[in-house]
């Protein structure tokens, strides 16, 4: 007989988990599976990826303590498609068959694997649509004059270069002005390039949160 694990979850302490366990024990008996352990999470939402019962189930799966997992429904494992697919991917890599009673899905068969592939494709499409909506919203906000990102910070480039060339360490300069070490290096490098024949940098204030326009001279 194949060794199986049962996982059950209820969102509140008022709900009874016994009905899930009873149905899954009966399902295991019908499929001639030996239930080696039952895992449960009581009063924990399915939106939480980390749960004591589910964590223990995954840990034992990695140790090859069973080859089949029985659940009452998909949403007992996860509420989000992303988390659900993450769990399914790990089960698949471990050679663990996933069986859901309500959806009548068994990943050991071709239809079960096809169903999971369809779920993954839908999740990928959903993520792409969300990204496109975010990008469209940001474009519309810019057209409306709304600033995207944090407020700009004005710094004196010439003063930064003077501090660095006077002997201050790179870290000290970046901390003093609240900018990155790479920006300090860039300012010093371009100042020295100006001293070697390029037009010298004039003291001015720069908005470090805005990208430099194409062709702009430091």
Number of C-alpha atoms within 10 A of each C-alpha: 8 13 17 22 25 22 22 23 28 18 16 13 11 9 12 13 18 10 12 20 21 10 14 25 19 12 18 20 12 9 11 13 18 16 20 12 14 17 16 21 21 18 14 17 18 19 15 12 15 10 17 12 18 21 14 13 21 14 12 14 20 16 9 13 15 21 17 24 23 23 24 23 19 17 16 22 23 21 15 15 17 15 16 19 17 13 17 18 14 14 20 15 9 14 16 21 19 22 23 21 16 10 11 11 18 20 21 15 10 9 12 18 16 12 14 18 13 12 16 17 12 13 16 14 12 13 13 12 12 12 12 12 12 12 12 11 12 15 14 12 13 11 10 9 9 11 12 10 8 7 10 12 14 13 16 13 21 16 14 21 22 13 16 19 12 9 10 14 13 17 13 14 20 19 12 11 16 11 16 13 15 10 14 20 15 12 18 18 12 17 20 14 15 14 11 10 8 12 12 15 17 10 11 12 13 15 13 13 12 11 7 12 7 6 6 6 11 17
